[in-house]
Amino acid sequence: MTRTIPSSTLHLAAALLFWLALAFAVTMAVLPHPPQLPIDRFGDKFEHMLAFATLTLLAEFTFAQTPRLRVAERLSFLGALIEVFQSVPALHRDCDIRDWVADTLAILAMTALLAIVRGPRKAVFNPRALD
């Protein structure tokens, strides 16, 4: 007999992973001297794209009732906000609009892929989604 995992448990797991990934990405982005990771050899833009594609994928399951383009917009705004924070001189980081463009391209690519694989979202009236 096979047991299935309740959807509420999957949603909770996705939400936990999303918030952990978000905290990790933001922390790494604003640390003055982030630790070296094995992925660093692929370059800064690859890291940005991987981080935001992952966040978009996890957001698909965490915010299932929110329109995908709204999620994409909010994640893109986060990428822009990170770049603004990196312009703070005390952080010794570089603000680069191309990083935000890489973030946004990864978000849009993953959003399109999810729309193809999972299909359009069902129209569900959610008054909170209008905020």
Stockholm file with secondary structure:
# STOCKHOLM 1.0

chainA/1-131         MTRTIPSSTLHLAAALLFWLALAFAVTMAVLPHPPQLPIDRFGDKFEHMLAFATLTLLAEFTFAQTPRLRVAERLSFLGALIEVFQSVPALHRDCDIRDWVADTLAILAMTALLAIVRGPRKAVFNPRALD
#=GR chainA/1-131 SS CCCCCCHHHHHHHHHHHHHHHHHHHHHHHHCSSCCCCGGGGGCHHHHHHHHHHHHHHHHHHHTTTSCHHHHHHHHHHHHHHHHHHHTCGGGTCCCCHHHHHHHHHHHHHHHHHHHHHHCCCCCCCCGGGGC
#=GC SS_cons         CCCCCCHHHHHHHHHHHHHHHHHHHHHHHHCSSCCCCGGGGGCHHHHHHHHHHHHHHHHHHHTTTSCHHHHHHHHHHHHHHHHHHHTCGGGTCCCCHHHHHHHHHHHHHHHHHHHHHHCCCCCCCCGGGGC
//
